[in-house]
Amino acid sequence: MTAVLFGSRSCGACRLLDPIVEDVAHETGVTLTHVDVEHEQALIARYAVRALPTLVFLAHDRVVGQVLGAVPRKALKAQFLNAMQKSS
């Protein structure tokens, strides 16, 4: 499974969430990719990103979960685990 974090350098919530997402991805063994929304318009459209930050979970080329905005670490980890279950 892969987690794709859509964000921007100018987004305060993105900068706050980034290290938390990196930690949880490491803990759960999920591959994490960062996408700068200022440079990847095609991906924004493909995954219908409407808010920042947005975290999209992908497995076998399909979306198995999504998190919008900055959320607490505990809730974020629960979303990772839920997406992992859906991806199996």
C-alpha positions as MATLAB code, in Angstrom:
seq = 'MTAVLFGSRSCGACRLLDPIVEDVAHETGVTLTHVDVEHEQALIARYAVRALPTLVFLAHDRVVGQVLGAVPRKALKAQFLNAMQKSS';
ca = [
       0.000    0.000    0.000;
       1.066    3.551   -0.681;
       0.016    6.750    1.072;
       0.143    9.925   -1.010;
       0.280   13.181    0.933;
      -0.917   16.170   -1.094;
       0.313   19.453    0.303;
       2.096   22.708   -0.274;
       5.046   24.493    1.286;
       2.796   27.480    1.965;
       0.239   25.353    3.854;
       0.713   25.562    7.622;
      -1.430   22.504    8.351;
       0.593   20.542    5.779;
       3.844   21.405    7.517;
       2.369   20.346   10.875;
       0.990   17.053    9.582;
       3.992   16.026    7.491;
       6.257   14.682   10.279;
       3.323   12.880   11.908;
       2.392   11.177    8.629;
       6.025   10.207    8.084;
       6.217    8.639   11.567;
       2.964    6.695   11.188;
       3.920    5.502    7.696;
       7.234    4.262    9.072;
       5.528    2.514   12.019;
       3.017    0.763    9.765;
       5.401   -0.048    6.921;
       3.415    1.981    4.406;
       5.249    3.640    1.528;
       4.765    7.416    1.659;
       4.924    9.765   -1.316;
       4.657   13.554   -1.139;
       2.944   15.568   -3.868;
       3.333   19.347   -4.102;
      -0.030   20.577   -5.367;
       1.571   23.601   -6.981;
       3.339   21.330   -9.485;
       1.074   18.304   -9.994;
      -2.265   19.490  -11.367;
      -2.989   16.178  -13.116;
      -2.731   14.223   -9.850;
      -4.915   16.769   -8.055;
      -7.616   16.239  -10.653;
      -7.200   12.458  -10.730;
      -7.700   12.107   -6.972;
     -10.183   15.009   -6.623;
      -8.071   16.849   -4.043;
     -10.182   19.718   -2.696;
      -8.488   20.522    0.616;
      -4.979   20.627    2.024;
      -3.512   18.542    3.358;
      -5.101   15.470    1.793;
      -3.783   11.970    2.356;
      -4.855    9.308   -0.146;
      -4.266    5.596    0.434;
      -3.729    3.506   -2.700;
      -3.607   -0.248   -3.160;
      -3.541   -2.018   -6.511;
      -4.209    1.301   -8.315;
      -7.390    2.038   -6.389;
      -8.189    4.417   -3.546;
      -8.796    2.527   -0.296;
      -8.957    5.540    2.014;
      -8.612    9.284    2.338;
      -7.964   11.801    5.111;
      -8.770   15.486    4.667;
      -7.072   18.142    6.767;
      -4.839   17.860    9.788;
      -6.032   15.189   12.213;
      -4.643   13.985   15.552;
      -1.969   11.284   15.444;
      -4.214    8.615   16.993;
      -6.942    9.199   14.393;
      -4.374    9.258   11.615;
      -2.909    5.918   12.670;
      -6.419    4.440   12.788;
      -6.949    5.608    9.189;
      -3.672    3.973    8.133;
      -4.693    0.686    9.753;
      -8.190    0.830    8.261;
      -6.784    1.447    4.778;
      -4.338   -1.414    5.242;
      -7.200   -3.781    6.065;
      -9.102   -2.672    2.957;
      -6.029   -3.180    0.811;
      -5.589   -6.848    1.725;
];
